[in-house]
Amino acid sequence: MGSSSTQISFCTSCCNRLWQLRQTLAQNLEQIPQPHNIALVDFGSTDGLSEWVWGNFRRQIDNGHLHFFEVENKVRWSSPVAKNLAHRIAPGDYLFSLDADNWVTENDLSEISKAASQKIASHQWTETHGDGTYGRIGLSRELFYQLGGYDEGLLPMSQQDVDLLKRIIKLTGAVAKLKPPEKRPIQNELAHKIQSVGKIAASPSDFFKHLNQINAVISRLKEEYEGPIRVGGFATFKGKLNGQSVIIDGLNHIHRL
């Protein structure tokens, strides 16, 4: 089993992806031993996700193996905002983005642990665009907050991972390329992804292409005029963190209610 003295949090955010978590969450928890953990955000699901998590993983929540936040705000899906929230609730010293459709194996953890122990940013993907692995990005807690996380000013999906990687490289000089993940992610239909942002598109591919083009321009302009660091704080959320009602403000202070 891969090990590291650096605590790693695997950060997952999802909306209406219970069908994926039913396949991945239990196995990933088995492959990720404590003190490493998973930080999971239910970002406004209506498919019974929260009820299922509590019904099956209460012990892991109670012992800190799983950190779980249920958003109570009225929200519309935004990948950068939701990903930031999962990273913000994570207790680890090293934060690794893991989509709900992705797996972690023993060898994956060993690869990620090496980067974590050296406190270097990392990227673990297959080099096949569109297969769901591109978002597997790891970085230290300090670097995440120094950068300002994912850019919440981007449109709700596409380019957020590319943008983060470019900003990491701009600030630190490099991102370590890890061996590809061993297991292929659960595959999604593009129309399902588009529906998550509240848009039923006649042509999902055209709509996604439009989002991609706009976000690429936004990212490029911000890189030119602002550099790699995003300021102004994060979105504020009301919800339940491990069952406790809280507000997480834009400076990431957690206020118990």
C-alpha positions as CSV (number, residue, x, y, z in Angstrom):
1,M,0.0,0.0,0.0
2,G,1.3,3.5,-0.9
3,S,2.2,5.5,2.1
4,S,3.3,9.1,2.9
5,S,3.9,11.0,6.0
6,T,2.0,13.8,4.3
7,Q,-1.7,13.6,4.8
8,I,-3.5,13.5,1.4
9,S,-7.1,14.5,0.9
10,F,-8.8,13.3,-2.3
11,C,-11.3,16.0,-3.2
12,T,-14.6,15.1,-4.9
13,S,-17.6,17.3,-5.7
14,C,-20.6,16.1,-7.5
15,C,-24.3,16.8,-8.4
16,N,-26.6,14.0,-9.2
17,R,-23.8,11.5,-9.6
18,L,-25.0,8.9,-7.1
19,W,-24.9,6.2,-9.9
20,Q,-21.1,6.9,-10.1
21,L,-20.4,7.0,-6.3
22,R,-22.2,3.7,-5.8
23,Q,-19.4,2.2,-7.9
24,T,-16.4,4.2,-6.8
25,L,-16.7,5.5,-3.3
26,A,-16.5,2.4,-1.2
27,Q,-13.6,1.0,-3.2
28,N,-11.7,4.2,-3.1
29,L,-12.0,4.4,0.6
30,E,-10.6,0.9,0.9
31,Q,-7.6,1.9,-1.2
32,I,-7.0,5.1,0.7
33,P,-5.9,4.3,4.2
34,Q,-6.1,6.7,7.1
35,P,-4.8,9.3,7.8
36,H,-5.4,10.0,4.1
37,N,-9.1,10.8,3.4
38,I,-11.7,11.7,0.9
39,A,-13.4,15.1,1.0
40,L,-16.8,14.9,-0.7
41,V,-19.3,17.7,-1.6
42,D,-22.9,17.1,-2.5
43,F,-23.4,20.2,-4.6
44,G,-27.2,20.3,-4.7
45,S,-28.1,16.8,-5.7
46,T,-31.7,15.6,-6.1
47,D,-31.0,11.9,-6.6
48,G,-30.7,10.9,-3.0
49,L,-26.9,11.2,-2.8
50,S,-26.7,12.6,0.7
51,E,-29.1,10.0,2.1
52,W,-27.1,7.2,0.5
53,V,-23.8,8.6,1.9
54,W,-25.2,8.8,5.4
55,G,-26.8,5.4,5.1
56,N,-23.6,3.7,4.0
57,F,-20.6,5.7,5.3
58,R,-21.6,7.1,8.7
59,R,-18.7,5.3,10.4
60,Q,-16.2,6.7,7.9
61,I,-17.6,10.2,8.5
62,D,-17.5,9.8,12.3
63,N,-13.8,8.6,12.2
64,G,-12.6,11.3,9.8
65,H,-11.9,9.0,6.8
66,L,-14.6,10.7,4.9
67,H,-15.3,14.5,5.2
68,F,-18.8,15.3,3.8
69,F,-20.4,18.7,3.0
70,E,-24.0,19.0,1.9
71,V,-24.7,22.3,0.2
72,E,-28.0,23.9,1.3
73,N,-27.7,27.1,-0.8
74,K,-29.8,27.1,-4.0
75,V,-27.0,26.4,-6.5
76,R,-26.4,25.8,-10.2
77,W,-23.5,23.6,-11.1
78,S,-20.1,25.2,-11.5
79,S,-17.1,23.0,-11.8
80,P,-14.5,25.5,-10.5
81,V,-16.8,26.6,-7.6
82,A,-17.7,23.0,-6.6
83,K,-14.1,21.8,-6.9
84,N,-12.9,24.6,-4.8
85,L,-15.4,23.8,-2.1
86,A,-14.2,20.2,-1.9
87,H,-10.6,21.4,-1.5
88,R,-11.7,23.9,1.1
89,I,-13.3,21.3,3.4
90,A,-10.3,19.0,3.0
91,P,-8.0,18.6,6.1
92,G,-5.0,17.3,4.2
93,D,-1.6,18.9,3.6
94,Y,-1.8,17.7,0.0
95,L,-5.0,18.1,-2.0
96,F,-5.7,15.8,-5.0
97,S,-8.7,16.4,-7.2
98,L,-10.6,13.2,-7.9
99,D,-13.9,13.3,-9.9
100,A,-16.7,11.0,-8.8
101,D,-16.2,8.7,-11.8
102,N,-12.5,8.1,-11.1
103,W,-10.8,5.4,-9.1
104,V,-7.7,5.2,-6.9
105,T,-5.7,2.0,-6.8
106,E,-2.8,1.0,-4.6
107,N,-0.3,1.9,-7.4
108,D,-2.0,5.3,-8.0
109,L,-1.7,6.1,-4.3
110,S,1.9,5.2,-4.4
111,E,2.5,7.6,-7.2
112,I,0.6,10.4,-5.6
113,S,2.3,9.9,-2.3
114,K,5.7,10.4,-3.8
115,A,4.6,13.9,-5.1
116,A,2.9,14.6,-1.8
117,S,6.0,13.8,0.2
118,Q,8.1,16.2,-1.9
119,K,5.3,18.8,-1.8
120,I,5.3,19.2,-5.6
121,A,2.3,19.7,-7.8
122,S,1.3,16.7,-9.9
123,H,-0.8,15.6,-12.8
124,Q,-2.0,12.0,-13.3
125,W,-3.8,11.4,-16.6
126,T,-3.7,9.0,-19.6
127,E,-3.0,11.7,-22.1
128,T,-6.2,10.8,-23.8
129,H,-8.5,13.9,-23.9
130,G,-12.1,13.3,-23.0
131,D,-11.6,10.1,-21.0
132,G,-12.2,11.7,-17.6
133,T,-8.7,11.6,-16.2
134,Y,-7.5,15.1,-17.0
135,G,-8.7,16.7,-13.8
136,R,-6.5,14.5,-11.6
137,I,-4.3,17.3,-10.2
138,G,-2.5,17.4,-6.9
139,L,-0.9,20.3,-5.1
140,S,0.0,21.3,-1.6
141,R,-2.6,23.0,0.6
142,E,-0.4,26.1,0.8
143,L,-0.1,26.3,-3.0
144,F,-3.9,25.9,-3.5
145,Y,-4.6,28.9,-1.3
146,Q,-1.7,30.9,-2.7
147,L,-3.2,30.5,-6.2
148,G,-6.7,31.2,-5.0
149,G,-7.8,27.8,-6.1
150,Y,-9.7,27.1,-9.3
151,D,-10.9,30.3,-11.0
152,E,-14.5,30.8,-10.0
153,G,-14.9,33.5,-12.7
154,L,-14.9,30.9,-15.4
155,L,-18.1,29.6,-17.0
156,P,-19.5,26.5,-15.3
157,M,-17.5,23.8,-17.1
158,S,-14.5,23.3,-19.4
159,Q,-11.0,24.7,-19.1
160,Q,-10.9,24.9,-15.3
161,D,-8.3,22.2,-15.0
162,V,-6.2,23.5,-17.9
163,D,-6.3,27.0,-16.3
164,L,-5.2,25.7,-12.9
165,L,-2.3,23.7,-14.4
166,K,-1.1,26.8,-16.4
167,R,-1.2,28.9,-13.3
168,I,0.6,26.3,-11.2
169,I,3.4,26.2,-13.8
170,K,3.5,30.0,-14.1
171,L,3.9,30.3,-10.3
172,T,6.2,27.3,-9.5
173,G,7.8,26.4,-12.8
174,A,6.7,22.8,-13.2
175,V,4.1,20.1,-12.6
176,A,5.2,16.5,-12.0
177,K,3.8,14.1,-14.6
178,L,2.8,10.9,-12.8
179,K,2.3,7.4,-14.2
180,P,-1.2,7.2,-15.7
181,P,-4.1,6.0,-13.5
182,E,-4.6,2.2,-13.7
183,K,-8.4,2.1,-14.1
184,R,-10.4,3.9,-16.7
185,P,-13.1,6.2,-15.3
186,I,-16.8,5.6,-15.6
187,Q,-17.7,7.2,-18.9
188,N,-20.3,10.0,-19.2
189,E,-22.5,11.2,-22.0
190,L,-21.9,14.8,-22.9
191,A,-25.6,15.6,-22.8
192,H,-25.6,14.5,-19.1
193,K,-22.7,16.9,-18.3
194,I,-24.5,19.7,-20.1
195,Q,-27.7,19.1,-18.1
196,S,-25.8,19.5,-14.9
197,V,-25.5,23.3,-15.6
198,G,-29.3,23.6,-16.2
199,K,-29.0,23.7,-20.0
200,I,-30.7,21.3,-22.3
201,A,-28.9,21.8,-25.5
202,A,-30.1,20.7,-28.9
203,S,-26.5,20.1,-29.7
204,P,-24.5,19.3,-26.5
205,S,-21.2,19.1,-28.5
206,D,-21.8,22.6,-29.9
207,F,-22.8,24.0,-26.5
208,F,-19.7,22.5,-24.8
209,K,-17.5,23.8,-27.6
210,H,-18.9,27.2,-27.0
211,L,-18.1,27.0,-23.3
212,N,-14.7,25.8,-24.0
213,Q,-13.9,28.6,-26.4
214,I,-15.1,31.3,-24.1
215,N,-13.3,29.9,-21.0
216,A,-10.1,29.6,-23.0
217,V,-10.3,33.3,-23.9
218,I,-11.1,34.3,-20.3
219,S,-8.2,32.2,-19.0
220,R,-5.8,33.7,-21.5
221,L,-6.8,37.3,-20.7
222,K,-6.6,36.8,-17.0
223,E,-3.2,35.2,-17.3
224,E,-2.0,38.3,-19.3
225,Y,-3.5,40.9,-17.0
226,E,-3.7,39.2,-13.6
227,G,-1.0,36.6,-13.6
228,P,-1.5,33.2,-11.9
229,I,-3.0,34.3,-8.6
230,R,-6.7,34.8,-8.1
231,V,-7.8,37.2,-5.4
232,G,-11.2,38.1,-3.9
233,G,-11.9,35.0,-1.9
234,F,-14.3,32.1,-2.6
235,A,-18.1,31.7,-2.8
236,T,-19.9,31.5,0.6
237,F,-21.9,28.4,1.4
238,K,-24.4,27.3,4.0
239,G,-24.7,23.6,4.6
240,K,-23.8,20.7,6.8
241,L,-20.2,19.6,7.3
242,N,-20.2,16.1,8.7
243,G,-23.7,16.7,9.9
244,Q,-23.0,20.0,11.6
245,S,-24.8,23.1,10.3
246,V,-22.2,25.7,9.2
247,I,-21.5,28.6,7.0
248,I,-18.2,28.6,5.1
249,D,-17.4,32.2,4.2
250,G,-15.4,33.6,1.3
251,L,-12.2,33.6,3.4
252,N,-12.8,29.9,4.3
253,H,-13.7,30.5,7.9
254,I,-16.2,27.9,9.1
255,H,-18.9,29.3,11.4
256,R,-21.0,26.7,13.3
257,L,-24.7,27.5,13.5
